[in-house]
Amino acid sequence: MNIARLEDKLIVVSQEVGASIYDFDFDLHFTCSHPYILESEEVCVLRIGPIVDYAAEYQEKYNMNLRLINSPAEHARASELEVWYPLIEELTPKAMVFDTLPTAEEIEANFAWPVFMKGARQTSKHNPELSVIPDRMHYKSVAERYLNDPILHWQKPVVREFIPLVPVAGQVPGKVRPSLEYRSFWWNGECVGWDRYWYQIPPYESPDVADGFAVANQVAKRLNVPFLVVDVAKTMAGRWVAIECNDAQESGYASIPPYELWRKILAFVVR
């Protein structure tokens, strides 16, 4: 694990996870020192991939005089759908969180097929077979696989209204159909990164992308999380909606150049 103080301003605790869209060599791009002992408390950002027990991670770093940028409550507000959904309900597709896998009857009582299914924090790598559920027969097979999926089994199941999104050219094997979707990073309410979500396909644009940015901005203000990611997409009906929120410490960069993102963050840090 690398503890680096960037440009004598901000400490980032990082660890490679083997994903090019997430990993970033801070020492290669910034002037870094590597403090061994901290005499006083400093804010830090964690970049170690998915965090299983954030409260424990927060306490461990706090004992080292490192205070993670997001508190445990802010982490939950950023990454747990059952926490962030009520705050932005009219800006995002309808969703219900269940403690255990719902029955087909429970789903049909609240939604029309098809539905979109995921975990309370994330999908299973955007696997379309586990995400887009066309009918109750398909749901039966998905329910059996859900309990054994390494990403989904530990999360509360979420059923969401399926809203067709504007498709874009290109396809990513094993993923849902790419759509007109953008990722945004927010640092204390300031946007420090905005670009296409689907980085694996040819670049796409939208003439009303400013409307999508406005939705992301509104979400960021309502959630009020120091380091936040908001994903937005355009529906076939022409409306921009929030697709997902997350703690930016755990999020990949998508098409956003990481050096530019961190340079913007450092510009807002005052020591």
C-alpha positions as CSV (number, residue, x, y, z in Angstrom):
1,M,0.0,0.0,0.0
2,N,1.4,3.4,-1.1
3,I,0.9,6.4,1.2
4,A,1.8,9.5,-0.8
5,R,1.4,13.2,-0.1
6,L,0.8,14.8,-3.5
7,E,2.5,18.2,-4.1
8,D,2.7,18.6,-0.3
9,K,-1.1,19.1,-0.3
10,L,-3.1,15.8,-0.1
11,I,-2.4,12.3,1.1
12,V,-3.6,9.5,-1.1
13,V,-3.4,5.9,0.1
14,S,-3.4,3.7,-3.0
15,Q,-3.0,0.1,-4.0
16,E,-3.0,-1.4,-7.5
17,V,-6.1,-3.6,-8.2
18,G,-5.1,-4.6,-11.7
19,A,-7.6,-2.5,-13.5
20,S,-6.3,0.1,-15.9
21,I,-9.5,2.1,-15.6
22,Y,-8.9,2.5,-11.8
23,D,-5.1,2.2,-11.1
24,F,-3.0,5.4,-11.4
25,D,0.7,5.9,-10.6
26,F,0.7,9.0,-8.4
27,D,4.5,9.0,-8.0
28,L,5.0,9.1,-11.8
29,H,2.8,12.1,-12.3
30,F,3.2,14.2,-9.2
31,T,5.9,15.3,-6.7
32,C,5.2,13.0,-3.8
33,S,6.6,12.4,-0.3
34,H,5.9,9.3,1.7
35,P,5.3,10.1,5.4
36,Y,5.9,7.3,7.8
37,I,4.6,8.9,10.9
38,L,2.0,11.7,11.0
39,E,2.2,14.1,13.9
40,S,-1.2,15.6,13.3
41,E,-4.4,14.6,11.5
42,E,-4.6,14.9,7.7
43,V,-7.3,14.3,5.2
44,C,-6.7,11.5,2.8
45,V,-8.3,9.7,-0.1
46,L,-8.4,6.0,-0.4
47,R,-7.8,4.3,-3.8
48,I,-7.6,0.6,-3.0
49,G,-10.6,-0.7,-5.0
50,P,-13.9,-1.9,-3.5
51,I,-14.0,-1.4,0.3
52,V,-15.7,-4.3,2.1
53,D,-16.0,-2.7,5.6
54,Y,-15.7,1.1,5.2
55,A,-16.2,1.8,9.0
56,A,-13.3,-0.5,9.9
57,E,-11.2,1.1,7.1
58,Y,-12.1,4.6,8.4
59,Q,-11.1,3.7,12.0
60,E,-7.9,2.1,10.9
61,K,-6.7,5.1,9.0
62,Y,-8.0,7.4,11.8
63,N,-5.7,5.6,14.2
64,M,-2.8,6.6,11.9
65,N,-3.9,10.3,12.0
66,L,-5.5,9.9,8.5
67,R,-9.1,11.1,8.1
68,L,-10.7,9.6,5.0
69,I,-12.3,12.3,2.8
70,N,-15.8,10.7,3.3
71,S,-17.1,9.8,6.7
72,P,-18.8,6.4,7.1
73,A,-22.2,8.2,6.9
74,E,-21.1,10.0,3.7
75,H,-19.8,6.8,2.2
76,A,-23.2,5.2,2.7
77,R,-25.0,8.2,1.3
78,A,-22.8,8.0,-1.8
79,S,-22.8,4.3,-2.4
80,E,-25.9,2.6,-0.9
81,L,-28.9,3.0,-3.1
82,E,-31.3,2.7,-0.2
83,V,-29.7,5.8,1.3
84,W,-29.2,8.0,-1.8
85,Y,-32.4,7.1,-3.6
86,P,-34.9,8.9,-1.3
87,L,-32.8,12.1,-1.7
88,I,-33.1,12.1,-5.5
89,E,-36.1,10.0,-6.2
90,E,-37.6,12.1,-9.0
91,L,-34.2,12.4,-10.8
92,T,-33.7,8.7,-11.2
93,P,-35.7,5.6,-12.2
94,K,-38.0,4.1,-9.7
95,A,-36.3,1.5,-7.4
96,M,-37.1,-0.8,-4.5
97,V,-34.5,-2.4,-2.2
98,F,-35.3,-5.8,-0.7
99,D,-33.7,-7.5,2.3
100,T,-33.9,-10.8,0.4
101,L,-34.6,-11.8,-3.2
102,P,-38.2,-10.8,-3.9
103,T,-40.7,-13.2,-5.4
104,A,-41.9,-12.7,-9.0
105,E,-45.3,-11.7,-7.5
106,E,-43.7,-9.0,-5.3
107,I,-42.0,-7.6,-8.4
108,E,-45.1,-7.7,-10.5
109,A,-47.0,-5.9,-7.7
110,N,-44.7,-2.9,-8.1
111,F,-43.2,-3.0,-11.6
112,A,-44.0,-4.0,-15.1
113,W,-41.6,-6.4,-17.0
114,P,-38.9,-5.9,-18.0
115,V,-37.1,-4.7,-14.9
116,F,-33.5,-3.8,-14.2
117,M,-31.9,-5.7,-11.3
118,K,-28.7,-5.0,-9.4
119,G,-27.2,-5.1,-6.0
120,A,-27.7,-2.2,-3.6
121,R,-24.2,-1.0,-4.5
122,Q,-23.4,-2.2,-8.0
123,T,-24.2,-4.6,-10.8
124,S,-22.4,-7.8,-11.6
125,K,-20.0,-6.1,-14.1
126,H,-23.0,-5.0,-16.2
127,N,-23.8,-8.6,-17.1
128,P,-27.0,-8.2,-19.1
129,E,-28.3,-11.6,-18.2
130,L,-28.3,-10.7,-14.5
131,S,-29.3,-7.1,-15.0
132,V,-32.2,-6.9,-17.6
133,I,-35.0,-9.2,-16.6
134,P,-37.6,-9.5,-19.4
135,D,-40.2,-11.8,-17.6
136,R,-40.8,-14.0,-14.6
137,M,-39.4,-17.1,-16.3
138,H,-36.0,-15.3,-16.8
139,Y,-36.2,-14.0,-13.2
140,K,-36.5,-17.6,-11.9
141,S,-33.1,-18.5,-13.4
142,V,-31.6,-15.1,-12.4
143,A,-32.7,-15.6,-8.8
144,E,-30.8,-18.9,-8.6
145,R,-27.6,-17.3,-10.0
146,Y,-27.9,-14.2,-7.9
147,L,-27.2,-16.1,-4.7
148,N,-24.0,-17.5,-6.1
149,D,-22.7,-14.5,-7.9
150,P,-19.4,-13.2,-6.2
151,I,-20.5,-9.6,-6.6
152,L,-24.2,-9.8,-6.0
153,H,-24.6,-12.4,-3.2
154,W,-23.5,-10.1,-0.4
155,Q,-25.6,-7.1,-1.5
156,K,-29.3,-6.4,-0.9
157,P,-31.2,-7.0,-4.2
158,V,-32.6,-3.9,-5.9
159,V,-35.3,-3.9,-8.6
160,R,-35.5,-0.8,-10.8
161,E,-37.9,0.4,-13.4
162,F,-36.5,-0.4,-16.8
163,I,-36.2,2.8,-18.8
164,P,-34.8,2.5,-22.4
165,L,-31.8,4.7,-22.8
166,V,-30.5,6.3,-26.0
167,P,-28.1,3.7,-27.5
168,V,-24.7,4.6,-28.9
169,A,-22.6,2.9,-31.6
170,G,-20.5,0.0,-30.4
171,Q,-20.8,-3.0,-28.1
172,V,-18.7,-4.2,-25.1
173,P,-18.7,-8.1,-24.9
174,G,-20.6,-9.3,-21.9
175,K,-22.0,-5.9,-21.0
176,V,-25.4,-4.2,-21.3
177,R,-25.9,-2.2,-24.5
178,P,-23.9,1.0,-24.2
179,S,-26.0,4.2,-24.0
180,L,-25.6,7.9,-23.9
181,E,-24.1,7.9,-20.4
182,Y,-21.6,10.2,-18.6
183,R,-19.6,9.9,-15.4
184,S,-18.9,12.9,-13.2
185,F,-16.5,13.3,-10.2
186,W,-17.3,15.9,-7.5
187,W,-14.9,17.3,-4.9
188,N,-16.7,19.2,-2.2
189,G,-19.4,20.3,-4.6
190,E,-17.0,21.2,-7.5
191,C,-17.0,19.1,-10.6
192,V,-13.4,17.9,-11.2
193,G,-14.1,15.3,-13.9
194,W,-16.8,14.8,-16.6
195,D,-16.7,12.6,-19.6
196,R,-18.2,9.5,-21.4
197,Y,-18.9,6.5,-19.2
198,W,-18.4,4.0,-22.0
199,Y,-14.7,4.4,-22.7
200,Q,-14.3,1.1,-24.6
201,I,-16.3,2.3,-27.7
202,P,-15.9,5.1,-30.2
203,P,-16.5,8.6,-28.7
204,Y,-20.1,9.8,-28.6
205,E,-21.7,13.2,-28.1
206,S,-25.1,14.8,-27.4
207,P,-26.1,18.3,-28.3
208,D,-28.0,18.7,-25.0
209,V,-25.3,17.2,-22.8
210,A,-25.4,20.4,-20.6
211,D,-28.8,19.2,-19.4
212,G,-27.2,15.9,-18.3
213,F,-24.5,17.9,-16.4
214,A,-27.2,19.9,-14.7
215,V,-28.9,16.8,-13.4
216,A,-25.5,15.5,-12.1
217,N,-24.9,18.8,-10.4
218,Q,-28.3,18.7,-8.8
219,V,-27.6,15.2,-7.5
220,A,-24.2,16.2,-6.1
221,K,-25.8,19.2,-4.2
222,R,-28.5,17.0,-2.7
223,L,-26.2,14.2,-1.6
224,N,-23.5,16.6,-0.3
225,V,-20.7,14.1,-0.1
226,P,-17.1,15.4,-0.2
227,F,-15.8,13.0,-2.9
228,L,-18.7,11.7,-5.0
229,V,-19.3,10.1,-8.4
230,V,-22.6,10.6,-10.3
231,D,-23.5,8.8,-13.5
232,V,-26.2,10.2,-15.8
233,A,-27.8,9.0,-19.0
234,K,-30.4,10.2,-21.5
235,T,-33.6,8.2,-21.9
236,M,-35.3,7.5,-25.2
237,A,-38.0,9.9,-24.1
238,G,-35.4,12.7,-24.1
239,R,-35.0,13.1,-20.3
240,W,-31.6,13.0,-18.5
241,V,-31.7,10.9,-15.4
242,A,-29.2,9.8,-12.7
243,I,-28.2,6.2,-13.2
244,E,-25.9,5.6,-10.3
245,C,-24.1,7.3,-7.4
246,N,-20.9,6.1,-5.6
247,D,-18.1,7.0,-3.3
248,A,-15.5,8.3,-5.8
249,Q,-12.8,6.6,-3.8
250,E,-14.0,3.3,-5.2
251,S,-14.9,4.5,-8.8
252,G,-13.0,4.0,-12.0
253,Y,-12.2,7.0,-14.2
254,A,-14.2,5.9,-17.3
255,S,-13.0,8.3,-20.1
256,I,-11.8,11.0,-17.6
257,P,-8.0,11.5,-17.8
258,P,-6.9,10.8,-14.2
259,Y,-4.0,13.2,-14.2
260,E,-6.4,16.1,-15.1
261,L,-8.8,15.0,-12.4
262,W,-6.2,14.9,-9.7
263,R,-4.7,18.2,-10.8
264,K,-8.1,19.8,-10.5
265,I,-8.6,18.3,-7.0
266,L,-5.2,19.6,-5.8
267,A,-6.1,23.1,-7.0
268,F,-9.0,23.1,-4.5
269,V,-6.9,21.8,-1.6
270,V,-5.5,24.4,0.7
271,R,-3.1,23.4,3.5
